[in-house]
């Protein structure tokens, strides 16, 4: 049985991955050969590839359907998570108060803070108890809507009384958490997603970044002295979570409520990543959502409705962007507005344009070797390749990426179930979107977002995450024949 499974292992896909990764090592060597202060990135990248390949084989050897066990729902998780959110809300409130008063924020809780925490947790537990006792048993929509309207009215009256009695705004926020939880139990029940331990793990990892994360490249995205980037792992886990949700609701994919809940599943981690702030990684999650939803059979009018809503919300989204994000977009539209900020993109264009057909030769590129081109072993490694190996070298990278995408989509097509098909489609979307954005950025066709080129750019978290995703794809490929399980 095991031997027959390994016969279905996609060895051409593995070969393309290793060739592309080795290609990346060569280009990292050329990009950093005369660079001080970067240590030995070539040696580290080779280690990442070795560990990633081992991770791929281990992941492929495990049946991907066992991930459904990890996602077995636990009803107690939503109130626990929301209760922890209330505690974090109190702590954040107190820290803000201390900063506003000009005092040094110190993690020391007073009796009023403990009382507020207890109130917040009690309200969430009360909403959970009401759900377990009678809300879950309400099958008709009309009683649910009537009770929801009563909850909204009661919350409005309570807010007016609290304002008149000068109740602290902290209690308003804690009450809002409980009311939102109760309303969700009465309507879409998005909070049921929080019963998924894997989803809670994603939110926990991304939330931990805001507490003990390190800042690098202007974003607080790293743990372990910059060794681990939780948002990278979150991409693969979100693919699995979304694929399982849509596979379970395959017959309901035509309902708009399914689309809304799927949006909510991805929106929460996307928002946490954006707040780091990391717009590029947040866009990757949005692209993954779109590809998986399309593969699952999302209706065209749902797509049009969401596209219209997104277009209408663009002015608001523009105002909510960080200043540096708006500057990058404006710089992409009008490079002459700030030549200094556009310098690296200009150097990338010079590198690409000067490579010709066969390039200037490995380690002989002027823009890269003379350090005119910055971050050349990560975000702009494609420009280094185009300068030193020319058009043919750049086409080789693009060809390998498209071969990997073709084999991945082939696995999705041959998958024996919806869960495996959506996993493979999500991984393909992740690779495709990152490749298009990174190469487009190097060619001046896309704004600079800091997205690495898959399997080529230097980076441990990125490479290991990609290998984990490809391991899931191989796991689907190995088990696509029903005969093996009869």
C-alpha positions in Angstrom: 0.0 0.0 0.0 2.7 2.4 1.0 4.8 1.6 -2.1 1.8 2.2 -4.4 1.3 5.6 -2.7 4.9 6.6 -3.4 4.5 5.6 -7.0 2.0 8.5 -7.3 4.4 10.9 -5.8 5.0 13.8 -8.3 8.7 13.4 -8.8 8.9 15.9 -11.7 7.3 18.5 -9.4 9.9 17.8 -6.7 12.7 18.0 -9.3 11.5 21.4 -10.4 11.4 22.6 -6.8 14.9 21.5 -6.1 16.3 22.9 -9.4 14.6 26.3 -8.8 15.8 26.3 -5.2 19.4 25.6 -6.4 19.0 28.3 -8.9 18.1 30.6 -6.1 21.2 29.6 -4.1 23.5 30.5 -7.0 21.9 33.9 -7.4 22.0 34.5 -3.6 25.7 33.7 -3.8 26.2 36.2 -6.7 24.1 38.9 -5.0 26.0 38.7 -1.7 29.5 37.8 -2.6 30.9 41.2 -1.9 28.4 42.3 0.7 29.5 42.8 4.3 27.2 42.3 7.3 25.0 39.6 5.9 26.9 36.6 7.3 26.8 33.5 5.2 23.4 33.5 3.5 24.3 30.8 1.0 25.1 28.3 3.7 21.9 29.2 5.6 19.8 28.9 2.4 21.2 25.5 1.6 20.3 24.4 5.2 16.8 25.8 4.7 16.4 23.8 1.5 17.6 20.6 3.2 15.2 21.1 6.1 12.4 22.2 3.7 12.9 19.1 1.6 12.7 16.9 4.6 9.6 18.7 5.7 8.1 18.1 2.3 8.7 14.4 2.5 7.3 14.2 6.0 4.2 16.1 5.1 3.7 14.1 1.9 3.9 10.8 3.9 1.0 11.9 6.1 -2.5 11.6 4.7 -3.8 15.2 4.2 -7.3 14.1 5.3 -5.9 13.7 8.8 -5.9 17.5 9.0 -9.7 17.2 9.4 -9.0 15.6 12.8 -6.9 18.6 13.9 -9.8 20.8 12.9 -12.3 18.9 15.1 -14.5 21.6 16.6 -14.5 22.3 20.3 -17.6 24.4 21.5 -15.7 25.9 24.4 -13.0 27.6 22.3 -15.1 30.7 21.2 -15.8 31.9 24.7 -12.3 31.1 25.8 -10.9 33.1 22.9 -13.3 36.0 23.3 -12.7 36.0 27.1 -9.0 36.3 26.5 -9.8 39.1 24.1 -11.7 40.9 26.9 -8.6 40.5 29.2 -6.4 41.9 26.4 -8.8 44.8 25.9 -8.6 45.8 29.6 -4.8 45.6 29.5 -4.6 47.7 26.3 -7.0 50.2 27.8 -4.9 50.6 30.9 -1.7 51.0 28.9 -3.3 53.7 26.8 -4.5 55.5 29.9 -1.0 55.5 31.3 0.5 56.8 28.1 -2.1 59.6 27.9 -1.2 60.6 31.4 2.5 60.8 30.5 3.4 57.8 32.8 5.5 54.9 31.9 3.3 51.9 30.9 3.8 49.2 33.4 2.1 45.8 33.4 0.5 46.1 36.8 -3.3 45.5 37.2 -5.3 47.3 39.9 -8.6 46.1 41.4 -10.8 48.0 39.0 -8.9 46.4 36.1 -9.6 42.9 37.5 -13.3 43.8 38.0 -13.5 44.9 34.4 -11.8 41.7 33.2 -14.3 39.6 35.3 -17.3 41.6 33.9 -16.1 41.1 30.3 -15.5 37.3 30.7 -18.9 37.0 32.5 -20.7 38.7 29.7 -19.1 36.4 27.1 -19.9 33.3 29.2 -23.5 34.4 29.6 -23.8 34.8 25.8 -22.3 31.3 25.3 -24.6 29.8 27.9 -27.6 31.4 26.2 -26.5 29.9 22.9 -26.0 26.4 24.3 -29.3 26.5 26.2 -31.8 27.7 23.6 -30.3 29.7 20.6 -28.9 26.7 18.9 -32.3 25.0 19.1 -34.0 27.9 17.2 -34.4 26.5 13.7 -36.7 29.2 12.2 -35.2 32.5 10.9 -38.0 34.7 12.1 -37.6 34.1 15.8 -33.8 34.6 15.5 -34.3 37.9 13.7 -36.8 39.0 16.4 -34.5 38.1 19.2 -31.6 39.8 17.3 -33.6 43.0 17.0 -34.4 42.8 20.7 -30.7 42.4 21.5 -29.8 45.4 19.4 -32.5 47.5 21.0 -31.5 46.4 24.5 -27.8 47.2 23.7 -28.8 50.7 22.5 -30.8 51.4 25.6 -28.0 50.1 27.8 -25.5 52.4 25.9 -27.7 55.4 26.5 -28.0 54.7 30.2 -24.3 54.0 30.5 -23.6 57.4 28.8 -26.0 59.2 31.1 -24.5 57.5 34.2 -20.9 58.3 32.9 -19.9 54.7 32.8 -16.3 54.1 31.6 -15.9 53.6 27.9 -14.0 50.4 28.8 -17.2 48.7 29.9 -18.8 49.8 26.6 -16.2 48.0 24.7 -16.5 44.8 26.8 -20.2 44.9 26.4 -19.8 45.3 22.7 -17.8 42.1 22.5 -20.5 40.1 24.3 -23.3 41.7 22.2 -21.4 41.0 18.9 -20.9 37.4 20.0 -24.6 37.0 20.9 -25.8 38.6 17.6 -23.5 36.3 15.7 -25.0 33.2 17.5 -28.4 34.5 16.3 -27.4 35.1 12.7 -24.4 34.0 10.6 -22.7 32.1 13.4 -19.2 33.1 12.2 -18.0 32.5 15.8 -18.4 28.8 15.1 -15.2 29.1 13.1 -13.5 29.8 16.4 -14.3 26.2 17.4 -11.6 25.2 15.0 -8.3 24.7 16.9 -6.2 25.2 13.8 -7.9 28.6 13.2 -7.4 29.6 16.9 -3.7 28.6 16.4 -3.4 31.0 13.5 -5.0 33.9 15.4 -2.9 33.1 18.5 0.4 33.2 16.4 -0.5 36.4 14.7 -1.7 38.0 18.0 1.5 37.0 19.8 3.5 39.1 17.3 1.9 42.2 18.7 3.1 41.3 22.2 6.6 40.0 21.8 7.3 40.4 18.1 10.4 42.0 16.7 10.4 44.9 14.2 12.3 44.3 10.9 11.9 46.2 7.7 9.4 48.5 9.3 7.0 45.8 10.3 6.5 43.9 13.6 6.2 40.5 12.0 8.9 38.3 13.6 9.4 36.0 16.5 12.5 34.4 17.9 15.0 37.2 17.2 13.8 37.5 13.6 14.0 33.8 12.9 10.3 33.0 12.5 7.6 34.9 10.6 4.2 33.6 11.7 2.3 35.3 8.8 4.2 32.9 6.4 2.9 29.8 8.2 -0.5 31.4 8.5 -0.8 31.4 4.7 -0.7 27.6 4.5 -2.9 27.1 7.6 -5.5 29.5 6.2 -5.5 27.4 2.9 -6.2 24.3 4.9 -8.9 25.9 7.1 -10.7 27.5 4.1 -10.5 24.3 2.1 -12.0 22.3 4.9 -14.8 24.8 5.5 -15.8 24.9 1.8 -15.5 21.1 1.4 -17.9 20.7 4.3 -20.3 23.2 2.7 -19.9 22.1 -0.9 -23.6 21.9 -1.4 -24.1 25.4 0.1 -21.5 27.2 -2.0 -24.2 28.9 -3.9 -25.5 30.6 -0.7 -24.3 34.1 0.0 -24.0 33.3 3.7 -21.3 30.8 2.8 -19.4 33.5 0.9 -19.7 35.9 3.8 -18.5 33.4 6.4 -15.6 32.5 4.1 -14.7 36.2 3.9 -14.8 36.4 7.7 -12.5 33.4 8.0 -9.8 35.1 5.9 -10.6 38.7 7.0 -9.5 38.3 10.6 -5.9 37.0 10.0 -5.6 39.4 7.0 -6.5 42.3 9.3 -3.9 41.1 11.9 -1.2 40.9 9.3 -2.1 44.3 7.8 -1.8 45.8 11.3 1.8 44.6 11.7 1.8 46.4 9.1 2.5 44.0 6.1 0.3 44.9 3.2 2.0 42.5 0.8 1.3 39.4 2.9 -2.3 40.6 3.5 -2.8 40.8 -0.3 -1.5 37.2 -0.6 -4.2 36.0 1.7 -6.9 37.9 -0.3 -5.5 36.3 -3.5 -5.7 32.8 -1.9 -9.3 33.4 -0.8 -10.3 34.4 -4.4 -8.6 31.4 -6.0 -10.0 28.9 -3.5 -13.5 30.4 -3.7 -13.4 30.3 -7.5 -12.2 26.7 -7.5 -15.0 25.8 -5.1 -17.6 27.1 -7.5 -18.5 30.6 -6.3 -21.3 32.1 -8.3 -20.6 34.9 -10.8 -23.1 37.3 -9.3 -21.5 36.9 -5.9 -18.2 37.9 -7.5 -19.7 40.9 -9.2 -21.4 42.0 -6.0 -18.2 41.8 -4.0 -16.3 43.5 -6.7 -18.8 46.4 -6.7 -18.7 46.6 -2.9 -14.9 46.6 -3.0 -14.8 49.4 -5.6 -17.2 51.4 -3.5 -15.1 51.0 -0.4 -11.8 52.0 -2.2 -11.9 55.6 -0.9 -12.3 54.4 2.7 -9.6 51.8 2.2 -7.3 54.5 0.8 -7.8 56.7 3.9 -7.1 53.7 6.2 -3.8 52.8 4.5 -0.5 53.5 6.3 1.3 56.6 5.1 4.2 54.6 3.6 1.7 52.3 1.8 0.0 55.3 0.1 3.4 56.7 -0.8 4.4 53.5 -2.5 1.2 53.4 -4.6 1.6 57.1 -5.5 5.2 56.5 -6.4 4.2 53.7 -8.7 1.7 56.0 -10.4 4.1 58.9 -10.6 7.8 57.9 -10.1 9.0 61.5 -10.8 7.3 62.8 -7.7 10.0 61.3 -5.5 13.1 60.2 -7.4 15.0 59.2 -4.2 12.3 56.7 -3.1 12.1 55.4 -6.7 15.9 54.9 -6.8 15.9 51.1 -6.2 13.1 50.4 -8.7 15.0 52.5 -11.2 18.2 50.5 -10.5 16.2 47.2 -10.9 15.0 48.4 -14.3 18.6 49.3 -15.3 19.7 45.8 -14.2 17.0 44.1 -16.2 17.5 46.3 -19.2 21.3 45.9 -19.3 21.4 42.1 -19.1 20.7 41.5 -22.8 20.1 38.0 -24.0 22.7 36.1 -22.0 23.7 38.6 -19.3 27.0 40.0 -18.1 28.0 36.8 -16.4 27.6 35.5 -12.9 29.1 37.9 -10.3 29.8 40.4 -13.0 26.7 42.6 -12.9 27.4 46.2 -12.3 24.2 47.3 -10.5 24.3 44.3 -8.2 28.1 44.0 -7.6 28.6 47.7 -7.1 25.7 47.7 -4.6 23.5 50.2 -6.6 20.7 47.7 -6.2 19.5 47.2 -2.6 17.9 44.1 -1.0 19.2 42.3 -4.1 19.2 38.8 -2.5 15.6 39.0 -1.3 13.0 41.2 -3.0 15.1 42.1 -6.1 16.8 38.9 -6.8 15.0 38.6 -10.2 16.7 41.8 -11.3 20.1 40.3 -10.4 19.3 37.3 -12.4 18.2 39.3 -15.4 21.4 41.4 -15.3 23.9 38.6 -14.8 22.2 35.7 -16.8 20.2 37.9 -19.2 16.8 37.3 -20.7 17.4 33.6 -21.0 18.2 33.3 -17.3 15.1 35.2 -16.3 12.9 33.1 -18.6 14.4 29.9 -17.0 13.1 31.1 -13.6 9.7 31.9 -15.0 9.6 28.6 -16.9 10.3 26.6 -13.7 7.7 28.6 -11.8 5.1 27.8 -14.5 6.1 24.2 -14.6 5.5 24.0 -10.8 2.2 25.7 -11.2 1.1 23.3 -13.9 2.0 20.3 -11.9 0.2 21.7 -8.8 -2.9 22.4 -10.8 -2.7 18.9 -12.3 -2.7 17.5 -8.8 -5.8 19.6 -8.0 -7.6 18.3 -11.1 -6.9 14.7 -10.2 -7.7 15.0 -6.5 -10.3 12.5 -5.4 -12.1 14.9 -3.1 -12.9 18.6 -2.8 -10.7 19.1 0.3 -7.6 18.0 -1.5 -8.5 19.9 -4.7 -8.9 23.2 -2.8 -5.7 22.7 -0.9 -3.7 22.3 -4.1 -5.5 25.2 -5.7 -4.7 27.4 -2.7 -1.0 26.5 -2.8 -0.9 27.2 -6.5 -2.6 30.6 -6.0 0.0 31.5 -3.3 2.9 30.7 -5.6 1.3 32.4 -8.6 0.4 35.6 -6.8 3.8 36.0 -5.1 5.6 35.3 -8.4 3.6 37.8 -10.4 3.9 40.6 -7.7 7.6 40.0 -7.2 8.5 39.9 -10.9 6.2 42.8 -11.7 7.8 44.8 -8.9 11.3 44.1 -10.4 10.0 45.2 -13.8 8.3 48.4 -12.5 4.9 46.9 -13.4 3.8 46.5 -9.7 4.2 48.7 -6.6 6.9 47.6 -4.2 5.4 45.4 -1.5 8.2 43.3 -0.1 6.9 39.9 -1.4 9.7 37.4 -2.0 10.1 35.4 -5.2 9.0 31.8 -4.3 11.9 29.3 -3.9 14.5 31.8 -5.2 14.6 34.7 -2.7 16.6 34.3 0.5 14.6 33.6 3.6 13.9 30.7 5.9 10.3 31.2 6.9 9.2 31.8 3.3 11.0 28.8 1.9 10.0 26.4 4.7 6.3 27.5 4.3 6.4 26.9 0.6 7.9 23.5 1.1 5.2 22.7 3.6 2.6 23.7 1.1 4.2 21.6 -1.6 4.3 18.7 0.8 0.5 19.0 1.2 0.2 19.0 -2.6 2.3 15.9 -2.8 0.1 14.3 -0.1 -2.9 14.9 -2.3 -1.1 13.6 -5.4 -0.1 10.3 -3.6 -3.7 9.6 -2.6 -5.7 10.5 -5.6 -6.6 7.0 -6.6 -9.6 5.5 -4.8 -8.3 1.9 -5.4 -5.6 2.3 -2.8 -8.2 2.8 0.0 -10.8 0.2 -1.1 
